Amino acid sequence: MELANVKKRSKQIQHLLHPPLNEEQAAEFLGLSKQTLTNWRHLRKGPAYIKLSPGPRGRVGYLLEDLQDFRKKCRVDPEVA
């Protein structure tokens, strides 16, 4: 099996092990309110999300890896800054 196929398959399995978090779970993970995540989406900022249903009021989900990446980007190292 090619390396690209192995990586793709690994990502597919990872999503089965870690299904998308809903807004409440994502907000709790980041230590924010659900309203903050909603506001950020409308302002096109904050962590990446996925649309689980169509329309402006459609359900959204957050992948754990995206939330972890967002948290890492927010990290400030006082030794460097």
PEGIKA-V485792 format. One record per helix or strand of 3 or more residues. SS is the DSSP state (A for helix, B for strand). FROM is the first residue (numbers start at 0). TO is the last residue. Records with the same first field share a line. If there is no record, write none. Layout:
SS->FROM-TO + FROM-TO
//
This chain:
A->2-16 + 22-29 + 33-41 + 63-72
B->59-61
//
